[in-house]
Amino acid sequence: MNNIASLTGEILDVNLTEQKCFSWTESESVHKKFLSARGLSQYYLYKLLKPQDLPLNPKNYIIFGSGLLVGTKAPGATRTNIDSKNLFSNGVGSTNGGEYFAVAMKYSGYGHLRITGKSIKPVYLLIDDGQISLEDAQEIWGKTTSQTVDIIRNKHGNDFQVACIGIAGENLARGACVIINKSRAAAKCGMGAILGSKNLKAIAVRGSQLPKIWNEDKFDQLIERVRKKVLDSGTAQRLSKWGAKSAVKAKNKVGSVPYKHFQDGHVDNLDGWDEEAFSKYELKRFGIANCPISCRQIYQVTEGPYAGLKGEAVQSNTVQDFGLKLDIREPSAIIKAHVLCNEYGIDIDTAAETIAWAYECYERGLISRKDTDGLELNWGNHQSLMKLINKIAHRKGFGDILAEGVVKASEIIGRGTIKYAMAMKGQDVYEDMRMPKGWALGTALSTRGGGHCSGAPIVEFAAGKSNAEILSPELAQKLYGTATATDPAAYEGKAKLVAYHEKLHAVLNSLGICFFNSIWEGYELLDEHDIAQLVNAATGWDLDRFELLMIGERIHNLERMFNYKHAELDRKDDYPPPRFMEEKIKNGPYKGEYMDRKKFDKMLDENYQLHGWTDQGIPKEETLIKLGLKNIID
């Protein structure tokens, strides 16, 4: 096997209806156009699916992709991308999770698992160093994600890496996600429900086949340099000390937290929500595989009603979703909600948005205890939160409605509750979209709907960090192409900033590199020039930074076309929920800010022009020709 085939891995096709599997090798030319993971998976979905192939239809495909640099020493190259049709929009579905699963895939010789059909009975896919089998899953059906992992490992070996669904996925809850090794969520887009519809409970994999590097000496020299670059950065040191939840303070300073379901973007104090509030429960901290940033934390609650609870992977989203959104200031309750979602296999953003919508509708008298199975949904009530998470996973009572996600739940309830449903392209959101302006634009333009991992620029939150002054307008201009990159209130230059990150994110997800190691998380970290050098040394290719970003542009345009073809998504679907354009921030340094519709329209126009799209956001024919996509689209 040559080094390219070893780096990319084979494609494994699994037909659950026929209970058949076969593998094959993709050409190097296709990999040079789409890399691997997200890019290649979206290319396959465009070729394989028709608009009438709905997400829960057996004809739908779900694809697990291991990034091009996964399995090498590249910093943070540990990510698995999972792509399918989006259960919320029928358009682009794409999600990403960490841990060792992607590495094990690559070591087993596979870069992509393309799964279609539906098994008559529950099964799990076992991949043992390239040997494939479909195993009976009756023993693990109905089990939590941690129970599933334990049973599989006890039966086959502790070195198996497991991606599985929980009870929520089995019950086709719209917000069900895939959990990797008990704690790492590949969330958004309903991927857990899609696996549940196929009766596929889990994928377990292990392997020993290390990828071959084209120029090992050069690659090792680059690794030494880029690892040092990451480790020496203030960003990596902050993440290693506090983890991802350290972003909460910065977001609050710029008016971008979802307090009481977005009724405000700022709170005067963060008691119960800052890093220190969680530190007393921290048991252990470490990194994943070859990642130089030790941002992974394990917590153990030692007091109160949740004493004895142990869990990990609490993120900034967790604190904002279950803390600020619901005005719950008890850290142990926030950890408990996070662990429950992991056990049941539920996306925390979807669960928290739908539940917070119910809390606000309850406060406004639009729903009552008759609707909520007798539960009181008062702000700060964490007992009701735990019961609702359980009800969503099992689709019981009021939970059966909430399991549909906030848009469909509001349609079922009616009574004007749609006004308080915060969603983009049908999918629940956790981000405030009044501030910062570029963050809002990137979130709104996300092809998968309402997420910050498809183009939203985190550099704007530097305004809320102590070292913000280090990133001068001159340096911002040099790095990001706009001097206003760190001004969260500026509309000018943000379309260009977002366009850059849309391309960068597509590349990172296709290489399998964690965003925390990249210039997205901090300006001192790896940029597209560093990443292009790593790709070239590993593959023998000769890409410059612009050609690498052009691959990201190709992937982004392909996804935009998929959305238009399969879900008729265009400009009308790129606007934030009305609340963010009508209600102003009430407190804090950015009091009075909101998303101005006319200025947002201008940002949209500029972004569309930068990508070569029409004023409705549809890629032009000449753009598709330039990107080598026209034959694929035709």
Secondary structure as GFF3:
##gff-version 3
##sequence-region A 1 634
A	DSSP	alpha_helix	3	8	.	.	.	ID=ss1
A	DSSP	beta_strand	10	15	.	.	.	ID=ss2
A	DSSP	beta_strand	20	24	.	.	.	ID=ss3
A	DSSP	alpha_helix	28	34	.	.	.	ID=ss4
A	DSSP	alpha_helix	37	48	.	.	.	ID=ss5
A	DSSP	beta_strand	62	66	.	.	.	ID=ss6
A	DSSP	beta_strand	80	85	.	.	.	ID=ss7
A	DSSP	beta_strand	92	97	.	.	.	ID=ss8
A	DSSP	alpha_helix	101	107	.	.	.	ID=ss9
A	DSSP	beta_strand	110	116	.	.	.	ID=ss10
A	DSSP	beta_strand	123	128	.	.	.	ID=ss11
A	DSSP	beta_strand	131	136	.	.	.	ID=ss12
A	DSSP	alpha_helix	145	156	.	.	.	ID=ss13
A	DSSP	beta_strand	161	164	.	.	.	ID=ss14
A	DSSP	alpha_helix	167	170	.	.	.	ID=ss15
A	DSSP	beta_strand	178	180	.	.	.	ID=ss16
A	DSSP	beta_strand	184	186	.	.	.	ID=ss17
A	DSSP	alpha_helix	191	197	.	.	.	ID=ss18
A	DSSP	beta_strand	200	206	.	.	.	ID=ss19
A	DSSP	alpha_helix	216	231	.	.	.	ID=ss20
A	DSSP	alpha_helix	234	242	.	.	.	ID=ss21
A	DSSP	three_ten_helix	244	246	.	.	.	ID=ss22
A	DSSP	alpha_helix	247	253	.	.	.	ID=ss23
A	DSSP	alpha_helix	275	279	.	.	.	ID=ss24
A	DSSP	beta_strand	282	286	.	.	.	ID=ss25
A	DSSP	beta_strand	296	300	.	.	.	ID=ss26
A	DSSP	three_ten_helix	304	306	.	.	.	ID=ss27
A	DSSP	beta_strand	310	312	.	.	.	ID=ss28
A	DSSP	alpha_helix	316	318	.	.	.	ID=ss29
A	DSSP	pi_helix	319	324	.	.	.	ID=ss30
A	DSSP	alpha_helix	331	344	.	.	.	ID=ss31
A	DSSP	alpha_helix	348	363	.	.	.	ID=ss32
A	DSSP	alpha_helix	382	394	.	.	.	ID=ss33
A	DSSP	alpha_helix	398	402	.	.	.	ID=ss34
A	DSSP	alpha_helix	406	413	.	.	.	ID=ss35
A	DSSP	three_ten_helix	417	420	.	.	.	ID=ss36
A	DSSP	beta_strand	423	424	.	.	.	ID=ss37
A	DSSP	beta_strand	427	428	.	.	.	ID=ss38
A	DSSP	alpha_helix	437	445	.	.	.	ID=ss39
A	DSSP	three_ten_helix	458	464	.	.	.	ID=ss40
A	DSSP	three_ten_helix	468	470	.	.	.	ID=ss41
A	DSSP	alpha_helix	473	480	.	.	.	ID=ss42
A	DSSP	alpha_helix	494	511	.	.	.	ID=ss43
A	DSSP	three_ten_helix	515	517	.	.	.	ID=ss44
A	DSSP	alpha_helix	528	539	.	.	.	ID=ss45
A	DSSP	alpha_helix	545	567	.	.	.	ID=ss46
A	DSSP	three_ten_helix	571	573	.	.	.	ID=ss47
A	DSSP	alpha_helix	578	582	.	.	.	ID=ss48
A	DSSP	alpha_helix	597	611	.	.	.	ID=ss49
A	DSSP	alpha_helix	621	626	.	.	.	ID=ss50
A	DSSP	alpha_helix	630	633	.	.	.	ID=ss51
###
